Amino acid sequence: MRIKLSETNKTKIQTALDQVNKRATAFTVTNPDVLGDYAARAEEKLKGILPKAGWKGARVECRPAGPSASSYGYPAKSTDLILERGARDWFLVQVTEAHVRSGDRSICDVCLSPCQTIAAELYAAKKLRADFRVQDMPLNASAHERAKIEIDARKIAGVS
């Protein structure tokens, strides 16, 4: 399945949603317009880490939140969607049935390809150097000084 998110394809998207959801309406995606909202949220996330030309191929897994009441002792039926970014537009590539429990959060997780992951790191370094005056590691720093700077940097970044 590969359906472009557009006004002209609303009927196709609605049909795909109806086939998966059947009669379920709570905790499911029943309105095709919601997919545009998910795509917009994904674009906001992508904006900060990649230039627009690098978005092609990024995928977004989306699912509504589960029940808020803890009185649900069983999993509720939900809708799991995967959207993929094309060169210019977003496409619905998968709709499947999912199950959510009380307290499960809404999901709008962006998945990057290995190439996009490397590109994001390089783009961040490029933006850093363009926006700030940075000091590189001193060339004459000892191995001990380099290790200490590395450890301190990891602490600041919250990376171990």
C-alpha positions as CSV (number, residue, x, y, z in Angstrom):
1,M,0.0,0.0,0.0
2,R,1.2,3.5,-0.8
3,I,-1.4,6.2,-0.7
4,K,-0.5,9.9,-1.0
5,L,-1.9,12.1,1.8
6,S,-4.1,14.4,-0.2
7,E,-7.7,15.6,-0.5
8,T,-8.2,13.4,-3.6
9,N,-7.1,10.3,-1.8
10,K,-9.3,10.8,1.4
11,T,-11.7,8.1,0.3
12,K,-8.9,5.5,-0.3
13,I,-7.4,6.4,3.1
14,Q,-10.8,6.2,4.8
15,T,-11.4,2.7,3.2
16,A,-8.0,1.5,4.5
17,L,-8.8,2.8,8.0
18,D,-12.3,1.2,8.0
19,Q,-11.0,-2.2,6.9
20,V,-8.6,-2.3,9.9
21,N,-10.8,-0.6,12.5
22,K,-14.1,-2.4,11.5
23,R,-16.6,-1.2,14.2
24,A,-14.1,0.1,16.7
25,T,-14.1,3.9,17.1
26,A,-12.4,4.6,20.5
27,F,-8.6,4.7,20.6
28,T,-8.5,4.3,16.8
29,V,-7.7,6.6,13.9
30,T,-11.1,7.0,12.1
31,N,-10.5,10.4,10.4
32,P,-8.1,10.7,7.4
33,D,-7.3,14.3,8.4
34,V,-5.5,13.0,11.5
35,L,-2.8,11.6,9.2
36,G,-2.0,15.2,8.1
37,D,-1.5,16.1,11.7
38,Y,0.9,13.2,12.3
39,A,2.8,14.2,9.2
40,A,3.0,17.9,10.4
41,R,4.4,16.7,13.8
42,A,7.0,14.5,12.0
43,E,8.1,17.5,9.9
44,E,8.6,19.6,13.0
45,K,10.9,16.9,14.3
46,L,12.7,16.5,11.0
47,K,13.2,20.3,10.6
48,G,15.7,20.6,13.3
49,I,17.9,17.7,12.3
50,L,17.9,17.4,8.5
51,P,17.6,19.8,5.5
52,K,14.3,19.2,3.7
53,A,16.1,17.5,0.8
54,G,17.1,14.7,3.3
55,W,13.6,13.9,4.5
56,K,12.8,11.4,1.6
57,G,12.5,7.9,3.1
58,A,11.9,8.9,6.7
59,R,9.2,6.9,8.3
60,V,6.8,7.8,11.1
61,E,5.0,5.2,13.2
62,C,1.8,6.7,14.6
63,R,-0.8,5.3,17.1
64,P,-3.4,7.0,19.3
65,A,-3.1,6.9,23.1
66,G,-4.7,4.2,25.2
67,P,-7.5,4.6,27.7
68,S,-6.8,7.0,30.5
69,A,-8.8,5.2,33.1
70,S,-7.2,2.2,34.8
71,S,-10.6,0.5,34.9
72,Y,-9.7,-1.0,31.5
73,G,-8.4,-4.4,32.5
74,Y,-7.9,-5.5,28.9
75,P,-6.2,-4.1,25.9
76,A,-8.3,-1.9,23.7
77,K,-8.2,-2.1,19.9
78,S,-6.2,0.7,18.2
79,T,-4.8,1.7,14.8
80,D,-1.1,1.6,14.0
81,L,0.0,3.7,11.0
82,I,3.2,4.0,9.1
83,L,3.8,7.1,7.0
84,E,6.7,7.6,4.7
85,R,8.1,10.8,3.3
86,G,8.5,11.0,-0.5
87,A,10.4,13.7,-2.3
88,R,7.5,16.2,-1.8
89,D,4.7,14.5,0.0
90,W,3.8,12.0,2.8
91,F,2.4,8.6,2.0
92,L,0.4,6.1,4.0
93,V,2.3,2.8,3.6
94,Q,0.8,0.6,6.3
95,V,-2.3,0.4,8.5
96,T,-2.5,-2.4,11.0
97,E,-4.5,-3.3,14.1
98,A,-2.8,-2.6,17.3
99,H,-3.7,-3.0,21.0
100,V,-3.2,-0.4,23.7
101,R,-3.5,-0.6,27.4
102,S,-4.5,2.1,29.9
103,G,-1.8,4.7,30.2
104,D,-0.1,4.0,26.8
105,R,1.1,7.2,25.3
106,S,0.2,8.4,21.8
107,I,3.0,7.6,19.4
108,C,4.5,9.7,16.6
109,D,8.0,8.3,16.4
110,V,10.2,9.3,13.4
111,C,12.5,6.5,12.1
112,L,15.5,7.5,10.2
113,S,17.5,5.4,7.8
114,P,21.2,4.7,8.5
115,C,22.1,7.3,5.9
116,Q,19.8,9.9,7.4
117,T,21.2,9.2,10.9
118,I,24.8,9.9,9.7
119,A,23.5,12.9,7.7
120,A,21.8,14.3,10.8
121,E,25.0,14.1,12.8
122,L,26.9,15.9,10.0
123,Y,24.2,18.5,9.6
124,A,24.2,19.2,13.3
125,A,28.0,19.7,13.2
126,K,27.7,22.0,10.2
127,K,24.9,24.1,11.9
128,L,26.9,24.2,15.1
129,R,30.0,25.7,13.3
130,A,27.8,28.1,11.3
131,D,25.9,29.4,14.3
132,F,28.6,29.4,17.0
133,R,32.3,30.1,17.5
134,V,33.6,26.7,18.7
135,Q,36.8,25.7,20.2
136,D,38.2,22.3,19.0
137,M,40.2,20.0,21.1
138,P,43.7,21.4,21.5
139,L,46.2,19.6,19.3
140,N,48.7,19.5,22.1
141,A,46.4,18.1,24.7
142,S,47.6,15.0,26.5
143,A,45.7,11.7,26.4
144,H,44.6,12.3,30.0
145,E,43.3,15.8,29.1
146,R,41.5,14.5,26.0
147,A,39.8,11.7,28.1
148,K,38.7,14.2,30.7
149,I,37.2,16.5,28.1
150,E,35.5,13.6,26.5
151,I,34.0,12.4,29.8
152,D,32.8,15.9,30.7
153,A,31.2,16.4,27.2
154,R,29.4,13.1,27.6
155,K,28.0,14.2,31.0
156,I,26.8,17.5,29.5
157,A,25.1,15.7,26.6
158,G,23.6,13.0,28.9
159,V,25.3,10.3,27.0
160,S,27.3,7.5,28.7
